[in-house]
Amino acid sequence: MVSSYKRELTLTAAGLSLIAVSYGLARYAYGLFAPTLRAEFDLDGSTLGGIAAGSYVAYCLAVVASTAVTTRWGARAGALAAGTTATAGTALIAAAPNAGVLALGIVLAGASTGLASPSLADAVSRVVRVTRRDRAQSVANAGTGLGVVISGPVSLLAIGDWRMAWWAFAAASALVTLWIARVVPPVKEGRARGLPVPLFPPTTGRLLPAAATLGLASAAIWTFGRDIAVSVGGLDETASTVVWIVLGAVGLAGAFAAELTSRAGLRRAWSAGMALFGVATALFALATRSLPALVIAAALFGAVYIGLTGVLILWGTRAYPTAPAFGVGVAFLMLALGQAAGAPLIGLLGDLFDLRAGFLAAAAIAVLGVLFAPREATTTYNFGVRSLSRVSTVPPERESRAGCA
């Protein structure tokens, strides 16, 4: 008989791995390989941004699909779809004979992330005990940093043959998908049917624009971070890849987002995070030719971005305590819409002026995102301490029973 704690730990590890291959490899490795793909397929900045926007649009559609699939058939169906899509997308990128097929692969790979987040949030909320649930959500979400860390060394080992790196990403995605099939339970009982009521509780008045501003601001570094380091900063392939690895390695600190939020509260965590996010993005623009400054900026961006997406997960699941997949889905839908709008705009600014202009615009948007922090804070219960949130209305003793599958 598998203990409840071991089951929770295994699910969290598998979830972290799925996020790593879908976000860190299938989706965000596009930014790492942007200079190589620009040269290989003769792409300009607007085209690079347009392809990224297509990936984010696919993500938006996948979020909607995953929320519906998870509600009807359970978390396993959505998670398996995410792993399968990540595998197919990365394999298509590796085999791409032209820019059109490359774009199709990147769009498919981007869809995997939209399938992953709502289904994993639902699985964790139903399997992990309430006292460990926020921590499990944050640890799984930090898989983005793990994937980014892995993609860097793989790209260095595959210098001169970028396709080999993407075949490796496809193989990793396939292995994680097999693990997900064994670990994520087909939880369907006790599942609410249809849309939650109310559809948009008062909390979403700030949650949704907050997520959108994070998406707009983050599009700069995720799409053009390595490109600006190479094309404007003059870094070579190894140095610019090291910057990317640092971004992912420090991003693993986002696993502590739940603990930090439980002590500081959603409002303070979001406000401080968006201000620091603006600083990191501005550093990329203002200190592009300084490797130490870029390393610091990448480290700050990695930690803060993963932490802020962790805050969005906690915010979304508390806004919809009876429909966690929907809560995460709508938050990440707005995040992706922001990224879809931001990527081509930043690419266009880069073509018209300089990529640094796009990065400074993104930094300003991040600072404006502070305005959408949660207005008030009340108590909810996690980690055995009082954590600050406005939105959880389920008593802890009832939530504890309902949260264990």
C-alpha positions in Angstrom: 0.0 0.0 0.0 1.5 3.3 -1.1 1.5 5.9 1.7 -0.4 9.1 1.2 2.8 11.2 1.6 4.7 9.1 -0.9 1.9 9.4 -3.4 1.8 13.2 -3.0 5.6 13.4 -3.4 5.6 11.3 -6.5 2.8 13.3 -8.0 4.7 16.6 -7.3 7.9 15.2 -8.8 6.1 14.1 -11.9 4.3 17.4 -12.2 7.6 19.3 -11.8 9.0 17.1 -14.7 6.0 17.8 -16.9 6.3 21.5 -16.4 10.1 21.2 -17.1 9.7 19.6 -20.5 6.6 21.6 -21.5 7.6 25.1 -20.3 11.4 24.9 -20.0 12.1 22.8 -23.1 9.2 22.8 -25.5 8.1 26.5 -25.1 10.9 28.7 -23.7 13.9 27.0 -25.4 12.7 28.9 -28.5 14.2 32.0 -26.9 17.5 30.2 -26.2 17.8 29.1 -29.8 16.4 32.3 -31.3 19.8 33.5 -32.6 20.5 30.1 -34.2 17.0 29.9 -35.8 17.3 33.5 -37.0 20.4 32.6 -39.0 19.3 29.1 -40.0 15.9 30.2 -41.5 16.8 33.9 -42.3 14.2 35.3 -39.9 13.9 39.0 -38.8 12.8 40.2 -35.4 9.2 40.7 -36.4 9.0 37.1 -37.7 10.7 35.7 -34.6 8.1 37.7 -32.5 5.3 36.6 -34.7 6.2 32.9 -34.3 6.4 33.4 -30.6 3.0 35.1 -30.6 1.6 32.0 -32.5 2.9 29.8 -29.7 1.2 32.0 -27.1 -2.1 32.0 -29.0 -1.9 28.1 -29.1 -1.3 28.2 -25.4 -4.4 30.3 -24.9 -6.5 27.8 -26.8 -4.9 24.9 -25.0 -5.7 26.4 -21.6 -9.4 26.5 -22.6 -9.2 22.9 -23.9 -7.4 21.6 -20.8 -9.9 23.2 -18.5 -12.7 21.5 -20.3 -10.9 18.1 -20.6 -9.9 18.1 -17.0 -13.4 19.0 -15.8 -14.9 16.2 -17.9 -12.3 13.4 -17.9 -10.0 14.2 -15.1 -6.4 15.5 -14.6 -4.7 12.5 -16.2 -6.3 13.2 -19.6 -5.1 16.8 -19.7 -1.6 15.9 -18.4 -1.2 13.2 -21.0 -2.3 15.5 -23.7 0.3 18.0 -22.5 3.2 15.5 -22.6 2.1 14.1 -26.0 1.9 17.6 -27.5 5.3 18.6 -26.1 6.8 15.5 -27.6 5.3 16.0 -31.0 6.1 19.7 -31.1 9.8 19.4 -30.2 10.2 16.5 -32.7 8.6 18.6 -35.4 11.0 21.5 -34.6 14.0 19.1 -34.8 12.9 17.9 -38.2 11.8 21.2 -39.6 13.0 21.7 -43.3 11.7 25.3 -43.5 10.4 28.2 -41.5 6.8 27.2 -42.0 7.3 23.7 -40.4 9.4 25.3 -37.7 6.6 27.7 -36.8 4.1 24.8 -36.7 6.3 22.9 -34.3 6.8 25.9 -32.1 3.1 26.5 -32.0 2.4 22.9 -31.1 5.1 22.9 -28.5 3.6 26.1 -27.0 0.2 24.4 -26.7 1.6 21.8 -24.4 2.1 24.3 -21.6 -1.6 25.4 -21.7 -2.6 21.8 -21.4 -0.2 21.1 -18.5 -0.9 23.8 -15.9 -4.7 23.5 -15.3 -4.6 19.7 -15.2 -1.7 19.6 -12.8 -3.3 22.3 -10.6 -6.4 20.1 -10.4 -4.5 16.9 -9.7 -2.5 18.6 -6.8 -5.6 20.2 -5.3 -7.4 16.8 -5.2 -4.5 14.5 -4.2 -2.3 16.6 -1.9 -3.4 17.4 1.6 -4.4 21.0 2.3 -1.4 21.6 4.6 1.0 20.8 1.8 -1.0 21.8 -1.2 0.4 25.3 -1.9 3.9 24.1 -1.5 3.3 21.3 -4.0 1.8 23.7 -6.5 4.8 26.0 -6.2 7.4 23.2 -6.4 5.7 21.8 -9.6 5.5 25.3 -11.1 9.3 25.7 -10.5 9.8 23.0 -13.1 10.1 25.8 -15.6 13.5 26.7 -14.1 14.6 23.1 -14.2 13.8 22.8 -17.9 15.6 26.0 -18.6 18.7 24.8 -16.7 18.7 21.5 -18.7 18.2 23.2 -22.1 21.4 25.3 -21.7 24.0 22.6 -21.3 22.2 20.5 -24.0 22.5 23.4 -26.4 26.2 23.8 -25.7 26.8 20.0 -26.2 24.9 20.4 -29.5 26.8 23.4 -30.9 26.8 23.1 -34.6 23.9 20.7 -34.7 20.9 22.5 -33.0 18.5 19.7 -34.3 20.2 17.2 -32.0 19.3 19.3 -29.0 15.6 19.3 -30.0 15.6 15.6 -30.6 16.9 15.2 -27.0 14.1 17.5 -25.8 11.6 15.3 -27.7 13.0 12.1 -26.1 12.8 13.7 -22.6 9.2 14.8 -23.2 8.2 11.2 -24.2 9.8 9.7 -21.1 8.0 12.2 -18.8 4.7 11.5 -20.6 5.1 7.8 -19.8 5.7 8.7 -16.1 2.7 10.9 -16.0 0.5 8.0 -17.3 1.5 6.0 -14.3 1.4 8.7 -11.6 -1.5 11.1 -12.3 -4.7 9.5 -11.1 -7.9 9.7 -13.3 -9.7 11.6 -10.6 -13.3 12.3 -11.6 -15.4 11.8 -8.6 -16.8 14.8 -6.7 -16.1 17.0 -9.8 -18.3 20.1 -10.4 -19.9 20.1 -13.8 -20.2 23.2 -16.0 -18.8 26.6 -15.3 -18.2 27.8 -11.7 -20.7 30.2 -10.1 -20.0 33.1 -10.0 -18.1 32.9 -13.2 -15.9 35.9 -12.4 -15.8 36.5 -8.6 -14.7 40.0 -7.4 -11.1 38.8 -7.0 -10.7 38.3 -10.8 -11.1 42.1 -11.3 -7.4 42.3 -10.4 -6.2 38.8 -11.0 -6.9 38.9 -14.8 -5.2 42.2 -15.6 -2.4 41.4 -13.3 -1.7 38.2 -15.2 -1.9 40.0 -18.5 0.7 42.6 -17.5 3.0 39.9 -16.4 2.6 38.3 -19.8 3.3 41.5 -21.7 6.4 42.3 -19.6 7.8 38.7 -19.7 7.6 38.4 -23.5 10.8 40.5 -23.9 13.2 38.2 -22.1 11.6 34.9 -22.9 11.5 35.6 -26.6 14.5 38.0 -27.1 16.6 37.6 -24.0 19.4 35.6 -25.6 19.0 37.4 -28.9 19.7 40.8 -27.3 22.7 39.4 -25.5 24.1 38.2 -28.8 23.0 40.9 -31.3 23.3 44.0 -29.1 25.6 42.8 -26.3 28.1 41.0 -28.5 28.2 37.9 -26.3 29.4 34.7 -27.9 27.3 31.5 -27.9 28.8 30.1 -24.7 28.5 33.3 -22.6 25.0 34.0 -23.7 24.0 30.4 -23.0 25.5 30.7 -19.5 23.2 33.7 -18.9 20.3 31.4 -19.9 21.4 28.7 -17.5 21.6 31.1 -14.6 18.1 32.3 -15.4 16.8 28.7 -15.0 19.0 27.7 -12.1 17.9 30.7 -9.9 14.3 30.2 -11.2 14.2 27.0 -9.2 13.9 29.3 -6.1 10.4 29.9 -7.3 9.6 26.6 -5.5 9.6 28.7 -2.3 6.9 31.1 -3.7 4.2 29.5 -1.5 6.2 29.9 1.7 7.0 33.5 0.9 3.4 34.3 -0.1 2.1 32.7 3.1 4.2 35.2 5.2 4.1 38.3 3.1 0.6 37.9 1.6 -0.5 37.9 -2.1 -0.6 41.7 -2.2 3.0 42.3 -1.0 4.4 39.3 -2.9 2.9 40.6 -6.2 3.9 44.2 -5.7 7.5 43.5 -4.8 7.7 40.9 -7.5 6.5 43.1 -10.3 8.8 46.0 -9.2 11.8 43.6 -9.2 10.7 42.2 -12.5 10.8 45.7 -14.0 14.4 46.1 -12.7 15.5 42.8 -14.2 14.1 43.7 -17.6 15.5 47.2 -17.6 19.0 45.8 -16.7 18.9 43.7 -19.9 18.4 46.9 -21.9 20.7 49.2 -20.0 23.7 46.9 -19.3 23.5 44.6 -22.3 27.3 44.7 -23.0 28.2 43.7 -19.4 28.2 40.0 -18.8 28.2 40.3 -14.9 25.2 42.7 -15.2 23.3 40.3 -17.5 24.0 37.4 -15.2 22.5 39.4 -12.3 19.5 40.4 -14.4 18.9 36.8 -15.6 19.1 35.5 -12.0 16.6 38.2 -10.8 14.3 37.5 -13.7 14.3 33.7 -13.2 13.6 33.9 -9.5 10.9 36.6 -9.8 9.1 35.2 -12.9 8.7 31.7 -11.5 7.7 33.2 -8.2 5.1 35.4 -9.7 3.6 32.6 -11.8 3.5 30.6 -8.5 1.6 33.5 -7.0 -0.9 33.4 -9.9 -1.5 29.7 -9.3 -2.2 30.3 -5.6 -4.3 33.4 -6.5 -6.3 31.4 -9.1 -6.9 28.3 -7.0 -8.1 30.5 -4.1 -10.4 32.6 -6.3 -12.0 29.3 -7.5 -11.7 26.9 -4.5 -14.2 24.4 -6.0 -12.8 24.7 -9.5 -9.0 25.0 -9.3 -8.3 24.0 -12.9 -10.6 26.8 -14.0 -8.9 29.3 -11.7 -5.4 28.5 -12.9 -6.8 28.3 -16.5 -8.2 31.8 -16.6 -5.1 33.3 -14.9 -2.7 31.6 -17.3 -5.0 32.4 -20.3 -4.5 36.1 -19.5 -0.8 35.6 -19.0 -0.5 34.0 -22.5 -2.6 36.7 -24.1 -0.2 39.3 -22.7 2.7 37.3 -24.1 1.0 36.9 -27.5 0.6 40.6 -27.7 4.0 41.5 -26.3 6.3 39.3 -28.4 5.5 40.8 -31.8 5.4 44.3 -30.5 8.8 44.0 -28.9 10.1 42.4 -32.1 8.7 45.3 -34.1 10.3 47.9 -31.8 13.6 46.0 -32.3 13.3 46.3 -36.1 12.2 49.9 -36.0 14.6 51.1 -33.3 16.6 48.7 -31.2 15.7 45.7 -29.0 16.6 47.8 -26.0 13.6 50.1 -26.7 11.3 47.0 -26.5 12.9 45.9 -23.2 12.5 49.3 -21.6 8.8 49.3 -22.7 8.4 45.9 -21.1 10.0 47.1 -17.9 7.6 50.0 -17.7 4.7 47.6 -18.1 6.0 45.4 -15.3 6.0 48.4 -12.9 2.5 49.3 -13.9 1.5 45.8 -13.0 1.9 46.7 -9.3 -1.4 48.6 -9.6 -3.2 45.3 -10.0 -2.1 43.7 -6.7 -4.9 42.2 -4.6 -6.7 45.0 -2.8 -7.2 43.4 0.5 -5.9 40.4 2.5 -7.6 38.0 4.8 -6.4 34.7 6.3 -6.4 31.3 4.9 -4.6 28.2 6.2 -1.5 26.4 4.8 1.8 25.2 6.1 0.5 25.4 9.7 0.7 29.2 9.6 -1.7 31.8 8.5 -1.2 32.9 4.9 -2.6 36.0 3.4 -5.3 35.7 0.8 -8.7 37.2 0.2 -10.4 34.5 -1.7 -10.5 31.1 0.1 -14.0 30.7 1.7 -13.8 26.9 2.3 -13.2 26.1 6.0 -9.9 24.3 6.5 -11.4 21.2 8.0 -13.8 20.7 5.1 -11.1 21.6 2.6 -8.8 19.0 4.1 -11.3 16.2 3.6 -12.3 17.4 0.1 -8.7 17.8 -1.0 -7.6 14.2 -0.6 -8.5 11.8 -3.4 
